[in-house]
Amino acid sequence: MTGAVGDEVQLLIQDASPRVGLAASYAFDHGDDSAWTIVAICSSESNVLEPGSVEVAVVPSASVTAEVEGELRAGDWADATDCDGRPHRG
């Protein structure tokens, strides 16, 4: 996840695993971001690559079931990020 944003972007990562019945286990230094799926995102700028602040919520990719996908499409996960000072949601 860190490779997708520049050095001037503050990246906040929330582990939302408890929402799918799992213990929080994301570690910034794991190095295997492909095992995680972003389920909510907000940023201080309309372009997440611009300097500012980006917050994401992640869950293990294996936990993204058809039910979770439906919840994501319905916007049920929008509250998985705090977004204070980051009005742009994706």
N, C-alpha and C positions, 0 to 999 in steps of 0.2 A: 504494500500500500504506500509505503514511503516513496518508492520510485516514481509514483504517479504525480507527486506534488513537488514543487520547488523548495529550495532551502529557506525561502522567505515566507513559507506557509506554516502556520502553527497547526499541527494535526492532532486532534483529540480522538481517541479510539475508545468506544464503549463496547464492552462485551455483553451482548444481550442474550447469551446462552440460557440463563434461567427462564427466559420466556418460552423456550422450547424444551424445558425440563432437564437441562444439563447444568452442571456447575460451570461457573465462569473460569475459563482457562487460557484466554488469549494472552500471549506474552509478546511484547514488542520485538524481542530479539529471537523469536523462533525461526524466522527466515523463510517460512513456508506460507506465504500469504494466500496461495492457491487453495488452501484448506479452509479458507474463510470467505463468507459472502457478506457483502455490505447490504444491510436491510433498511437503512435510513441514512440520509446525509443532509447536512445543511452547511452553509458557508456564509462568510461575511461579505463576499463578493459574488457577483453573478457568474463569474468564471472561476472555478475552483483552482485554476493554475495561477491566478493573480495573487500577489502578496496579501495575506490576511489570515483568517482562521477558518479551518474546516473541521467539522465534527462528523464522525461516522459511527454507526452501530453495526456490529458484526455478529454473526453466528457461524458455527461450523457448517461448511457447505453440505455435509452429509445430512444435516438436520432440516434442510430446506425441502420439505415435503410439498405435495400438491396443496394441502391445506394451508401451509405457510405462504405459498405463492399466491393463493387466493386472498389471504389476509393482506399481503403486500399490495396487491392490485387494488384492494378496497381502501387502502390508506390506514389500516389498523396499526401499523408500526411507526407512524409519524412521531409518536411520543417516545420512541426509543432513544432519541437524542434530545438534549436540553435546548439547544439552539439559542441560548442567551447571547445576543449580539451577533447572531448569524441568521439573518432573515430569509436567505435564499435556500429553499428546500429542493431536493431532487428525488 
